[in-house]
Amino acid sequence: MSLCTFGSERDSLPPNMHYFRIMISKKPSTEQDSKYHELETMPLGDLLLNINREDQSVPHSIAKIIPQIEAFIQACVEKMKLGGRLFYIGAGTSGRLGIVDASECPPTFGVPHEMVIGLIAGGDAAIRKAVENAEDDENGAWRDLMEHGLSDKDVVVGIAASGTTPYVVGALKKCAEQGIVTGGITCNEGTPLAAAAQFPMEAIVGPEFVTGSTRMKAGTAQKLILNMISTATMIQLGRVKGNKMVDMQLSNDKLVQRGTRMIMEQSSLNAETAKALLLKHGSVREALNNIQ
């Protein structure tokens, strides 16, 4: 009998044992042995060249699934135009990457902090230090989502390199039961995450340079896909004009200088006047809309 059996046998297993059996029945590509050996004896220059060689394969893996990413973004934009929010859920590196992407949306696009939210197994403490067994809680992410008042207007993206993380998969299943749009980012084929997600995005990057270290190529792939999701979504929602971040928050001198240059490029104002107008109205968009 296959160890990947779902259904009645799976239901009789102890909690999360079915995920464990899936992992050991067929070694996922992200867990397969590195193509490189005796790394501790490899000259430093060779280490760097070989890591870089592996990294270069990641964008090609993503290029193969752009139609799947596009389909998800289209569904996401439709929901967010109706007032929905975008949630990222993940554990470990995957969770941290989701939080990074979510946290960059308000300063970059001027959206409320509640519009894109990143959740990690174990809570905020897990951003810096691993929280033991947090990712194995099949109901954990659903509880976290409920604390934010999740509704069918929202969209949830599960992120898991392995595609088996119970914290992520369990929530996507619950979302499906409630008619909530879901996406799934994974780096293995035929996983429970892909089966649970309405819009699976499988970037197959293959074995890592250090066997099983999915913070490397898999993490890079996840970050690139998250960049695509948030950037393309915000552009579709009108948060970019031309190719400029006209709604960015003016949170430091660098961004004030950038905004001043934008206004100068779009008007005949000098630097002093452009800066004053920018600070008065709080954004490049509003400043340009109020030029007399």
C-alpha positions as a printed Julia matrix, in Angstrom:
292×3 Matrix{Float64}:
   0.0    0.0     0.0
   1.32   3.45   -0.87
   2.43   5.6     2.04
   0.79   8.56    0.28
  -2.72   7.16    0.81
  -5.31   9.76    1.7
  -8.84   9.22    2.98
  -9.85   6.72    5.65
  -6.34   5.46    6.42
  -5.07   9.0     6.75
  -7.95   9.91    9.04
  -6.98   7.12   11.43
  -3.39   8.34   11.78
  -2.18  10.43   14.75
  -2.28  14.21   14.1
   0.16  15.27   11.36
   1.47  11.71   10.84
   0.02  11.72    7.32
   2.26  14.7     6.45
   5.27  12.83    7.81
   4.44   9.74    5.74
   4.07  11.82    2.59
   7.54  13.27    3.15
   9.27   9.93    3.71
   7.43   7.92    1.06
   9.01   9.86   -1.77
  11.85  12.27   -1.15
  10.77  15.73   -2.4
  13.09  17.43   -4.87
  13.99  20.07   -2.28
  15.21  17.27    0.01
  17.25  15.4    -2.59
  21.03  15.29   -2.26
  22.98  18.28   -3.51
  24.8   17.9    -6.81
  27.92  19.12   -5.02
  29.93  17.07   -2.53
  32.67  17.57    0.08
  31.65  21.2     0.46
  33.96  21.65    3.45
  36.99  21.01    1.2
  35.81  23.2    -1.69
  37.83  26.42   -2.23
  35.92  29.56   -1.29
  35.84  30.85   -4.86
  34.35  27.56   -6.07
  31.75  27.64   -3.28
  30.59  31.07   -4.41
  30.6   30.23   -8.12
  28.6   27.07   -7.55
  26.05  28.76   -5.3
  25.65  31.45   -7.96
  25.29  28.81  -10.67
  22.43  27.21   -8.76
  20.8   30.58   -8.07
  20.7   31.38  -11.78
  18.32  28.47  -12.34
  15.62  29.95  -10.09
  14.13  32.58  -12.46
  13.86  29.94  -15.19
  11.8   27.77  -12.85
   9.46  30.66  -12.19
   9.16  31.57  -15.87
   7.48  28.19  -16.43
   4.62  28.99  -14.07
   3.87  32.63  -14.93
   0.4   31.66  -16.27
  -0.44  30.14  -12.87
   0.84  33.23  -11.06
  -1.15  35.47  -13.41
  -4.36  33.54  -12.77
  -3.95  33.93   -9.03
  -3.18  37.65   -9.23
  -6.28  38.24  -11.36
  -8.43  36.57   -8.72
  -6.64  38.48   -5.96
  -7.16  41.86   -7.61
 -10.87  41.18   -8.08
 -11.29  40.51   -4.37
  -9.16  43.45   -3.26
 -11.12  45.85   -5.47
 -14.13  44.83   -3.41
 -12.33  45.7    -0.17
 -10.7   42.35    0.51
  -7.3   41.82    2.08
  -4.31  39.69    1.15
  -2.91  37.3     3.75
   0.37  35.38    3.59
   0.79  32.36    5.88
   3.93  30.3     6.36
   6.41  28.81    8.81
  10.13  29.45    9.22
  11.79  31.01    6.17
   8.54  30.92    4.21
   6.67  32.77    6.93
   9.4   35.37    7.27
   9.39  36.01    3.53
   5.65  36.59    3.62
   6.03  39.05    6.48
   8.8   40.91    4.64
   6.65  41.3     1.53
   3.57  42.36    3.5
   5.52  44.87    5.59
   6.91  46.58    2.49
   3.5   47.28    0.94
   2.49  50.26    3.12
   5.73  52.26    2.67
   6.05  51.38   -1.02
   2.45  51.78   -2.15
   0.87  53.87    0.59
  -1.72  51.25    1.51
  -3.02  50.6     5.05
  -1.08  48.08    7.13
  -4.24  45.96    7.34
  -4.42  45.5     3.56
  -1.58  42.96    3.24
  -0.84  40.85    6.31
   1.88  38.26    6.91
   1.37  35.53    9.51
   4.02  33.1    10.73
   3.7   29.89   12.72
   4.6   30.69   16.31
   3.66  34.36   16.07
   5.96  37.37   16.01
   8.49  35.64   18.27
   9.17  33.21   15.41
  10.36  36.01   13.13
  13.74  35.94   14.89
  13.83  32.55   16.6
  12.23  29.23   15.69
   9.26  28.27   17.86
   9.28  24.54   18.53
   6.52  22.53   16.83
   4.58  25.64   15.78
   4.53  24.63   12.13
   3.07  21.23   13.01
  -0.17  22.74   14.36
  -2.7   22.0    11.61
  -5.19  24.48   13.08
  -2.7   27.19   14.0
  -2.93  29.38   10.91
  -6.71  29.17   10.86
  -6.82  30.46   14.44
  -4.41  33.25   13.48
  -6.56  34.18   10.49
  -9.7   34.21   12.62
  -8.07  36.76   14.94
  -8.02  39.09   11.92
 -11.7   38.52   11.11
 -11.04  36.6     7.86
 -13.98  36.67    5.45
 -14.83  35.47    1.96
 -13.77  38.88    0.62
 -10.17  38.09    1.56
  -7.44  36.11   -0.18
  -4.97  33.74    1.51
  -1.6   32.62    0.14
   0.05  29.59    1.74
   3.83  29.5     1.42
   5.76  26.26    2.04
   8.81  25.03    0.14
   8.01  21.43    1.07
   4.32  21.79    0.31
   3.47  19.74    3.39
   3.63  22.19    6.33
   0.55  21.41    8.47
   0.21  25.04    9.68
  -0.22  26.12    6.05
  -2.09  23.18    4.53
  -4.63  23.01    7.33
  -5.6   26.66    6.87
  -5.96  26.35    3.1
  -8.34  23.44    3.58
 -10.43  25.49    6.0
 -10.43  28.4     3.55
 -11.7   26.12    0.8
 -14.59  25.04    3.02
 -15.51  28.7     3.52
 -15.23  29.7    -0.15
 -12.16  31.87    0.41
  -9.79  32.33   -2.55
  -6.42  30.69   -1.91
  -3.03  30.53   -3.57
  -0.18  28.2    -2.72
   3.54  28.71   -3.31
   5.66  25.58   -3.11
   8.84  24.17   -4.64
   7.77  20.54   -4.98
   5.3   18.79   -7.25
   2.1   17.01   -6.22
   1.99  18.25   -2.64
  -0.87  18.59   -0.14
  -0.45  22.37   -0.38
  -0.99  22.34   -4.15
  -4.0   20.06   -3.72
  -5.53  22.38   -1.11
  -4.9   25.66   -2.94
  -7.32  26.99   -5.53
  -4.36  28.52   -7.37
  -1.21  26.41   -6.84
   2.11  27.92   -7.93
   4.79  25.22   -8.04
   8.31  26.56   -8.72
  10.41  23.4    -8.99
  13.95  24.52   -8.19
  15.46  21.1    -7.52
  18.04  20.1    -4.9
  19.65  22.82   -2.83
  23.4   23.54   -2.79
  23.41  22.44    0.85
  21.07  19.47    0.94
  17.64  20.43    2.26
  18.51  24.08    2.98
  15.38  25.58    1.46
  16.29  29.08    2.62
  18.5   29.08   -0.52
  16.96  28.43   -3.97
  13.48  27.69   -2.66
  13.54  30.83   -0.54
  14.72  32.87   -3.5
  11.93  31.47   -5.66
   9.32  32.28   -3.03
  10.63  35.83   -2.68
  10.52  36.4    -6.44
   6.95  35.13   -6.67
   5.88  37.29   -3.72
   7.47  40.29   -5.46
   5.34  39.51   -8.51
   2.14  39.09   -6.5
   2.37  42.27   -4.43
   3.84  44.51   -7.14
   1.49  43.44   -9.94
  -1.5   43.57   -7.6
  -0.7   47.1    -6.45
  -0.16  48.26  -10.03
  -3.54  46.78  -10.98
  -5.08  48.61   -8.02
  -3.72  51.92   -9.31
  -0.95  52.35   -6.74
   1.72  53.13   -9.38
   1.66  55.91  -11.95
   3.84  55.45  -15.02
   6.64  53.55  -13.34
   6.74  55.62  -10.13
   5.7   54.92   -6.53
   3.54  58.01   -6.29
   1.81  56.86   -3.09
   4.96  55.89   -1.14
   5.21  56.98    2.48
   7.67  59.81    3.16
   9.32  58.0     6.05
  12.91  59.2     5.59
  15.03  61.8     3.82
  15.84  59.48    0.93
  12.17  59.06    0.08
  11.5   62.79    0.42
  14.33  63.41   -2.04
  12.94  60.78   -4.4
   9.48  62.29   -4.22
  10.86  65.77   -4.85
  12.62  64.54   -7.99
   9.41  62.92   -9.21
   7.5   66.19   -8.85
  10.27  68.16  -10.58
  10.26  65.69  -13.49
   6.49  66.07  -13.91
   6.39  69.86  -13.55
   8.39  73.03  -13.96
   8.9   73.45  -10.22
  12.33  73.9    -8.68
  13.59  71.63   -5.9
  12.64  73.91   -3.02
   9.08  74.45   -4.23
   8.61  70.8    -5.16
   9.76  69.65   -1.73
   7.5   72.11    0.06
   4.51  70.96   -1.98
   5.36  67.33   -1.3
   5.59  67.81    2.46
   2.39  69.83    2.49
   0.31  67.15    0.74
   2.1   64.04    2.0
   2.48  62.15   -1.27
   3.72  62.64   -4.81
   0.25  61.89   -6.19
  -1.47  64.52   -4.06
   1.28  67.06   -4.7
   0.97  66.63   -8.48
  -2.82  66.87   -8.24
  -2.5   70.22   -6.45
  -0.04  72.02   -8.69
  -1.66  75.28   -9.73
